[in-house]
Amino acid sequence: MSATDILTFGCRLNAFESEVMRGHAAATGLEDAVIVNSCAVTAEAERQVRQSIRRARRENPDARIIVTGCAAQIDPDKYAAMEEVDRVIGNEEKLRADTWSGLGDTPRVSVNDIMTVRETAPHLISGFEGRARVFVEIQQGCDHRCTFCIIPFGRGNNRSVPIGVIVDQVRTLVDQGYREIVLTGVDITDYGLDLPGRPRLGDMIKRLLALVSDLPRLRLSSVDPAEIDDTLFGLIADEPRLMPHFHISVQSGDDLILKRMKRRHCRADIERFVDRVRALRPDAAFGADIIAGFPTETDDAFANSVSLVERCGLTWLHVFPYSERSGTPAAKMPQLPGDIRKARAAELRAAGAAQVQRFLDAQIGSVADVLVEKDAAGRTPQFANVRIDGAAADGVIVPARIVARDNDTLIARKAA
């Protein structure tokens, strides 16, 4: 190998940050390196990171292996102790151009205290390799401390990107031909609380859409149902460029478990959010993050999560069997056996899959604007997978009539 290879794990924010690092690495002429942008959300995520580091060394014996991301930020010594690893870089350091230009002069482990970081520096990228949609970071970190979550220790506290910087980034990407922007961060519904005037997420989106009038599609990565402001609800109702797909940070459908998780919402808040959005946008679809087998979760509590999926029609679930994270309060609670967690996760995934098929079947006969990503396949505004019969250019939005369903993919023909 000669060019720098980047292995990205975890969230959409990491995907954006990998592109920032790709730009810095190219600008400094970094070659023969593998950058591992790690995730620490679960023990399984970390296992996959370590496995990939070992594989990268086997396949690239002469390359420099550089590990960064949340896992490296939270426990840099663990990764520094791996014989395959040459450098460990923190989450703040990885985004600085001077880190990569001075790589030969920096310590082998360069990880600062992320809790001392107060601002999110602007990072402009010109595009994503091979994508029709692109992620844009609007904030970093989280001010909340859910009992199961280690991520604030990898990302720090809430830090928002100024509106003007976001507008400049989106305008640059639209000029490059990207048709859909996904706003991403750790906790995007806390956007603006640290900025002068405390603009909310809805205020920022309203200004963004007004100033970048030629942006066809805007999508939100994940929202907290307890933090949606009235301006954002107004945009959901009146702005067709805001995509009708909302991924909710649900975590559980049981109120006692939500309280033990230290979440800001209860089950009724989720139901009210879904009902209100559906009243404003009847075509809306909803995804969700849900944890299966949280400590003390009874059969009845778990059944409440399954029933919430069915009651709200939650599709495209991200289901996580609960994973102990050292240093979090939940790790000290009475734990459920691993086989119960896995079985409950499987049941939740099956419930979500049934809702996906139900939703997709309801789309047959309709016409959807499909953003073509590759090989005549793409996504509807509701984020459903679509395969279009016949040729369709990558990166364009085409109206297509849905004629059938093939498992989790819709089949369509170009509409006349």
C-alpha positions as CSV (number, residue, x, y, z in Angstrom):
1,M,0.0,0.0,0.0
2,S,1.1,3.7,-0.4
3,A,-2.0,5.8,0.3
4,T,-3.5,6.2,3.8
5,D,-6.4,3.8,4.5
6,I,-9.0,4.8,7.1
7,L,-11.1,2.2,8.9
8,T,-14.2,3.8,10.4
9,F,-16.3,2.3,13.1
10,G,-19.5,3.4,14.8
11,C,-21.6,6.5,14.2
12,R,-22.1,8.9,11.4
13,L,-20.1,11.5,13.3
14,N,-17.1,9.2,13.0
15,A,-17.8,8.9,9.3
16,F,-17.6,12.7,9.0
17,E,-14.5,12.9,11.0
18,S,-12.8,10.2,9.0
19,E,-13.2,12.5,5.9
20,V,-11.6,15.4,7.9
21,M,-8.7,13.2,8.7
22,R,-8.5,12.0,5.1
23,G,-8.1,15.6,4.0
24,H,-5.4,16.3,6.6
25,A,-3.5,13.1,5.7
26,A,-3.6,14.0,2.0
27,A,-2.5,17.5,2.6
28,T,0.6,16.4,4.6
29,G,1.4,13.6,2.1
30,L,1.0,10.8,4.7
31,E,1.5,7.4,3.1
32,D,1.8,3.8,4.2
33,A,-0.5,4.3,7.1
34,V,-3.8,2.8,8.4
35,I,-5.9,5.1,10.6
36,V,-8.4,3.2,12.8
37,N,-11.2,5.5,13.8
38,S,-12.6,3.5,16.7
39,C,-16.0,3.2,18.5
40,A,-16.6,2.4,22.2
41,V,-20.4,2.2,22.4
42,T,-20.4,-1.5,23.3
43,A,-17.9,-4.2,24.2
44,E,-18.6,-5.8,20.9
45,A,-17.7,-2.6,19.1
46,E,-14.3,-2.5,20.9
47,R,-13.7,-6.2,20.1
48,Q,-14.2,-5.5,16.4
49,V,-11.8,-2.5,16.6
50,R,-9.1,-4.7,18.2
51,Q,-9.7,-7.5,15.7
52,S,-9.4,-5.0,12.8
53,I,-6.1,-3.6,14.2
54,R,-4.6,-7.0,14.2
55,R,-5.9,-7.8,10.7
56,A,-4.5,-4.4,9.4
57,R,-1.1,-5.3,10.8
58,R,-1.1,-8.7,9.2
59,E,-2.2,-7.3,5.8
60,N,0.1,-4.2,6.0
61,P,3.3,-5.3,7.9
62,D,5.2,-2.1,7.0
63,A,2.4,0.4,7.5
64,R,2.0,2.7,10.5
65,I,-1.1,1.8,12.5
66,I,-2.7,4.9,14.0
67,V,-5.6,4.4,16.4
68,T,-8.0,7.2,17.3
69,G,-11.7,7.7,18.0
70,C,-13.7,7.1,21.2
71,A,-12.1,3.8,22.3
72,A,-8.7,5.4,22.0
73,Q,-9.8,8.5,23.9
74,I,-11.4,6.6,26.8
75,D,-8.6,4.0,27.3
76,P,-5.5,5.1,25.4
77,D,-3.2,2.8,27.4
78,K,-5.1,-0.3,26.2
79,Y,-4.4,0.5,22.6
80,A,-0.9,1.7,23.2
81,A,-0.2,-1.7,24.7
82,M,-1.1,-3.5,21.5
83,E,2.1,-4.4,19.7
84,E,0.4,-3.7,16.3
85,V,-0.2,-0.1,17.2
86,D,2.3,2.7,16.4
87,R,0.4,5.8,17.5
88,V,-2.7,6.6,19.6
89,I,-4.4,9.9,19.0
90,G,-7.3,11.5,20.9
91,N,-10.6,12.7,19.5
92,E,-9.7,16.4,19.6
93,E,-6.2,15.8,18.3
94,K,-7.3,13.7,15.3
95,L,-9.2,16.7,13.8
96,R,-6.3,19.2,14.0
97,A,-4.2,19.7,10.9
98,D,-1.0,20.2,13.0
99,T,-1.4,16.7,14.5
100,W,-0.9,15.2,11.0
101,S,1.7,17.6,9.8
102,G,3.8,17.1,12.9
103,L,3.1,13.4,13.2
104,G,6.8,12.5,13.4
105,D,7.4,14.9,16.3
106,T,4.3,14.0,18.5
107,P,4.4,11.5,21.4
108,R,3.4,8.0,20.7
109,V,0.3,8.6,22.8
110,S,-1.3,12.0,22.2
111,V,-4.6,12.1,24.1
112,N,-5.8,15.1,26.2
113,D,-8.6,15.5,28.7
114,I,-11.6,15.8,26.5
115,M,-13.6,17.4,29.3
116,T,-11.5,20.5,29.1
117,V,-12.4,21.2,25.5
118,R,-14.9,24.0,25.2
119,E,-15.3,24.7,21.5
120,T,-15.8,22.7,18.3
121,A,-13.4,24.0,15.7
122,P,-14.9,24.2,12.1
123,H,-13.8,21.4,9.8
124,L,-14.7,21.9,6.2
125,I,-14.7,18.9,3.8
126,S,-15.2,18.9,0.1
127,G,-17.0,15.6,-0.1
128,F,-17.3,12.0,0.8
129,E,-15.8,9.2,-1.3
130,G,-18.5,7.4,-3.2
131,R,-21.5,8.8,-1.5
132,A,-24.6,10.6,-2.8
133,R,-25.5,11.8,0.7
134,V,-23.0,13.4,3.0
135,F,-22.8,13.9,6.8
136,V,-22.2,17.3,8.3
137,E,-21.2,17.7,12.0
138,I,-23.3,20.3,13.8
139,Q,-22.2,19.6,17.4
140,Q,-20.0,17.4,19.6
141,G,-20.3,15.9,23.0
142,C,-23.1,15.5,25.4
143,D,-24.1,17.2,28.7
144,H,-26.2,14.3,29.9
145,R,-25.0,11.3,31.8
146,C,-27.2,8.3,31.0
147,T,-26.2,5.5,33.3
148,F,-25.3,3.0,30.5
149,C,-23.3,5.4,28.3
150,I,-19.5,5.9,28.2
151,I,-19.6,8.2,25.1
152,P,-19.4,11.5,27.0
153,F,-16.0,10.4,28.3
154,G,-14.9,9.9,24.7
155,R,-16.6,13.1,23.3
156,G,-16.7,15.6,26.2
157,N,-19.5,18.0,26.8
158,N,-21.9,19.6,24.3
159,R,-20.1,22.0,21.9
160,S,-22.1,23.4,18.9
161,V,-20.7,24.5,15.5
162,P,-21.7,28.1,14.7
163,I,-24.6,28.4,12.2
164,G,-22.4,30.3,9.7
165,V,-19.9,27.5,9.6
166,I,-22.6,24.9,9.0
167,V,-24.1,27.0,6.2
168,D,-20.6,27.4,4.5
169,Q,-20.0,23.6,4.8
170,V,-23.4,22.7,3.3
171,R,-23.1,25.2,0.5
172,T,-19.7,23.8,-0.4
173,L,-21.1,20.3,-0.5
174,V,-24.2,21.2,-2.6
175,D,-21.8,23.0,-5.0
176,Q,-19.9,19.7,-5.3
177,G,-23.1,18.0,-6.4
178,Y,-24.4,16.3,-3.2
179,R,-28.1,16.1,-3.1
180,E,-28.7,15.1,0.5
181,I,-27.1,16.4,3.7
182,V,-27.4,14.5,7.0
183,L,-26.9,16.7,10.1
184,T,-25.0,14.6,12.7
185,G,-23.5,14.9,16.1
186,V,-23.6,13.2,19.5
187,D,-26.8,14.9,20.8
188,I,-28.0,17.1,18.0
189,T,-31.2,18.2,19.8
190,D,-29.0,20.0,22.3
191,Y,-27.7,22.1,19.5
192,G,-27.1,25.7,20.3
193,L,-27.4,25.7,24.1
194,D,-23.7,26.8,24.4
195,L,-23.8,29.5,21.6
196,P,-24.6,33.2,22.0
197,G,-28.4,33.7,22.0
198,R,-28.9,29.9,22.5
199,P,-30.4,29.1,19.0
200,R,-32.2,25.8,19.0
201,L,-31.9,23.1,16.4
202,G,-35.0,24.3,14.6
203,D,-33.7,27.9,14.4
204,M,-30.5,26.6,12.8
205,I,-32.2,24.4,10.3
206,K,-34.6,27.2,9.3
207,R,-31.7,29.5,8.6
208,L,-29.8,26.8,6.8
209,L,-32.6,26.0,4.4
210,A,-33.2,29.7,3.7
211,L,-29.5,30.4,3.0
212,V,-28.9,27.2,0.9
213,S,-32.0,27.3,-1.2
214,D,-30.7,24.8,-3.7
215,L,-30.2,22.0,-1.2
216,P,-32.8,19.4,-2.3
217,R,-32.8,17.1,0.9
218,L,-31.9,17.6,4.5
219,R,-32.0,14.7,7.0
220,L,-31.5,14.4,10.8
221,S,-29.3,11.6,12.1
222,S,-30.9,11.0,15.5
223,V,-33.2,13.0,17.8
224,D,-34.2,12.9,21.5
225,P,-38.0,13.0,21.8
226,A,-37.8,15.2,24.9
227,E,-35.8,18.0,23.2
228,I,-37.7,18.9,20.0
229,D,-38.4,22.6,19.8
230,D,-41.6,24.2,18.3
231,T,-39.7,25.7,15.3
232,L,-38.5,22.2,14.3
233,F,-42.1,20.9,14.5
234,G,-43.1,23.8,12.3
235,L,-40.4,22.7,9.7
236,I,-41.6,19.1,9.9
237,A,-45.0,20.4,8.9
238,D,-44.1,22.9,6.2
239,E,-40.7,22.2,4.8
240,P,-40.7,19.4,2.2
241,R,-36.9,19.4,1.9
242,L,-36.7,18.1,5.5
243,M,-36.9,14.4,5.1
244,P,-39.8,12.5,6.9
245,H,-37.6,10.0,8.6
246,F,-36.8,10.4,12.3
247,H,-34.5,8.1,14.2
248,I,-35.4,8.4,17.8
249,S,-33.1,7.7,20.8
250,V,-35.7,5.5,22.6
251,Q,-33.5,3.0,24.5
252,S,-36.5,1.4,26.3
253,G,-40.3,1.4,26.3
254,D,-40.6,0.9,30.0
255,D,-40.8,3.9,32.4
256,L,-38.9,2.3,35.3
257,I,-36.1,1.2,33.0
258,L,-36.0,4.7,31.4
259,K,-35.7,6.2,34.9
260,R,-32.9,3.8,35.8
261,M,-31.2,4.7,32.6
262,K,-31.5,8.4,33.6
263,R,-33.2,9.2,30.3
264,R,-35.0,12.6,29.9
265,H,-38.2,11.1,28.5
266,C,-40.8,8.6,29.4
267,R,-42.8,6.2,27.2
268,A,-45.6,8.7,26.8
269,D,-43.1,11.3,25.4
270,I,-42.1,8.9,22.6
271,E,-45.7,8.2,21.8
272,R,-46.6,11.9,21.8
273,F,-43.7,12.7,19.5
274,V,-44.6,10.0,17.0
275,D,-48.3,11.0,17.0
276,R,-47.5,14.7,16.6
277,V,-45.1,14.1,13.7
278,R,-47.5,11.7,12.0
279,A,-50.3,14.4,12.3
280,L,-48.0,16.9,10.7
281,R,-46.4,14.5,8.1
282,P,-48.6,11.4,7.5
283,D,-45.9,9.9,5.3
284,A,-43.3,10.0,8.1
285,A,-41.3,6.9,9.2
286,F,-39.5,6.3,12.5
287,G,-36.4,4.4,13.4
288,A,-35.1,3.9,17.0
289,D,-32.1,2.9,19.2
290,I,-33.2,0.3,21.8
291,I,-31.2,-1.5,24.4
292,A,-32.2,-5.1,25.2
293,G,-31.5,-6.6,28.6
294,F,-30.6,-3.5,30.6
295,P,-29.9,-4.4,34.3
296,T,-33.0,-5.2,36.3
297,E,-35.2,-5.4,33.1
298,T,-38.0,-7.8,33.8
299,D,-40.0,-9.8,31.3
300,D,-42.8,-7.2,31.6
301,A,-40.4,-4.3,31.2
302,F,-39.0,-5.9,28.0
303,A,-42.5,-6.6,26.7
304,N,-43.1,-2.8,27.0
305,S,-40.3,-2.2,24.6
306,V,-41.7,-4.7,22.1
307,S,-45.1,-3.2,22.4
308,L,-43.7,0.3,21.8
309,V,-42.2,-0.9,18.6
310,E,-45.5,-2.2,17.5
311,R,-47.6,0.7,18.8
312,C,-45.5,3.4,17.2
313,G,-44.6,1.4,14.0
314,L,-40.8,1.8,14.7
315,T,-38.7,0.6,11.7
316,W,-35.0,0.3,11.0
317,L,-34.1,-0.4,14.6
318,H,-30.6,-0.2,16.0
319,V,-30.9,-2.9,18.7
320,F,-28.0,-3.3,21.2
321,P,-27.8,-6.1,23.8
322,Y,-26.8,-4.2,26.9
323,S,-23.1,-4.0,27.3
324,E,-21.4,-3.2,30.6
325,R,-19.1,-0.2,30.3
326,S,-16.6,0.2,33.1
327,G,-17.0,3.5,34.9
328,T,-20.8,3.8,34.3
329,P,-23.4,3.5,37.0
330,A,-25.3,0.8,35.1
331,A,-22.3,-1.5,35.3
332,K,-22.8,-1.6,39.1
333,M,-26.5,-2.6,38.8
334,P,-27.7,-6.3,39.0
335,Q,-26.9,-7.7,35.5
336,L,-28.9,-10.0,33.4
337,P,-27.3,-13.2,31.9
338,G,-25.9,-12.7,28.4
339,D,-28.1,-15.3,26.8
340,I,-31.2,-13.4,28.0
341,R,-29.9,-10.1,26.5
342,K,-29.1,-11.8,23.2
343,A,-32.5,-13.5,23.0
344,R,-34.3,-10.2,23.8
345,A,-32.3,-8.4,21.2
346,A,-33.3,-11.0,18.6
347,E,-36.9,-10.6,19.5
348,L,-36.7,-6.8,19.2
349,R,-35.1,-7.1,15.8
350,A,-37.8,-9.4,14.7
351,A,-40.5,-7.0,15.9
352,G,-38.7,-4.2,14.0
353,A,-38.3,-6.3,10.8
354,A,-42.1,-7.0,10.9
355,Q,-42.7,-3.2,11.1
356,V,-40.3,-2.6,8.2
357,Q,-42.2,-5.1,5.9
358,R,-45.5,-3.6,6.9
359,F,-44.3,-0.1,6.1
360,L,-42.7,-1.2,2.8
361,D,-45.9,-3.1,1.7
362,A,-47.9,0.1,2.2
363,Q,-45.6,2.0,-0.2
364,I,-46.5,-0.3,-3.2
365,G,-48.3,1.7,-5.8
366,S,-47.0,5.0,-4.7
367,V,-44.4,7.3,-6.4
368,A,-41.3,8.2,-4.4
369,D,-38.4,10.6,-5.1
370,V,-35.4,8.2,-4.9
371,L,-31.9,9.5,-4.4
372,V,-29.8,7.1,-6.5
373,E,-26.6,6.1,-4.7
374,K,-25.1,3.3,-6.9
375,D,-26.1,0.8,-9.6
376,A,-29.7,2.2,-9.8
377,A,-30.3,1.7,-6.1
378,G,-31.0,4.4,-3.5
379,R,-33.3,5.6,-0.8
380,T,-36.7,7.2,-0.5
381,P,-37.3,10.2,1.7
382,Q,-38.3,7.8,4.5
383,F,-34.9,6.0,4.1
384,A,-36.3,2.8,2.5
385,N,-34.0,0.9,0.2
386,V,-35.2,1.0,-3.4
387,R,-33.9,-0.8,-6.5
388,I,-35.0,0.8,-9.8
389,D,-35.5,-1.4,-12.9
390,G,-33.4,0.1,-15.7
391,A,-30.6,2.6,-15.7
392,A,-30.4,5.5,-13.4
393,A,-27.4,7.8,-12.9
394,D,-25.7,8.0,-9.5
395,G,-26.3,11.0,-7.4
396,V,-29.6,12.1,-9.0
397,I,-33.1,12.2,-7.5
398,V,-35.6,10.5,-9.7
399,P,-39.4,9.9,-9.3
400,A,-40.1,6.2,-9.2
401,R,-43.2,4.1,-8.9
402,I,-43.0,1.4,-6.3
403,V,-44.2,-1.9,-7.8
404,A,-43.1,-4.6,-5.4
405,R,-41.1,-5.6,-2.3
406,D,-38.1,-8.0,-2.3
407,N,-37.5,-8.7,1.4
408,D,-36.3,-5.3,2.8
409,T,-35.9,-3.6,-0.6
410,L,-38.6,-1.9,-2.7
411,I,-38.7,-2.5,-6.4
412,A,-39.5,0.5,-8.6
413,R,-39.8,1.7,-12.2
414,K,-39.1,5.3,-13.2
415,A,-42.3,7.2,-13.2
416,A,-43.5,8.8,-16.4
